[in-house]
Amino acid sequence: MKTKKKATASHKRLVSKVSAQGEHSPNDFLHAPTRKATHAVDGNGYPNMWVGNENPRLHVVMYENVYGATPLNENGQRTLVVIHLDDNKENGNPLNLYAGTPDENRWDADAKGRR
């Protein structure tokens, strides 16, 4: 029997920022097929949100909340980027996300005809 991950306060805040098809609770946000953002998007079409004094993209927040922070270099910049499996910028479902290098992100874009 598979148990659901217990929601933390940060999970509840994240879930409140996204909508899903049908009813859902903070405890089952990982099990929804798609999480579509319903708030601000940046100039590239990525949903974003305020976390403290930062304004990261929603998919990065969702990824890091589930899988842990992506590594930073000595300048505080991320060394990995969060990539969508389905290329849907609005889909923040962590099961749709993986971390890769900037080069891997470009290769993915080229392979899928996005560049």
Secondary structure as UniProt FT lines:
FT   HELIX           9..16
FT   STRAND          18..19
FT   HELIX           26..31
FT   STRAND          36..37
FT   TURN            43..44
FT   STRAND          47..48
FT   TURN            52..53
FT   HELIX           58..67
FT   TURN            74..75
FT   STRAND          81..84
FT   TURN            89..90
FT   HELIX           94..96
FT   STRAND          97..100
FT   HELIX           102..111
FT   TURN            112..113
//
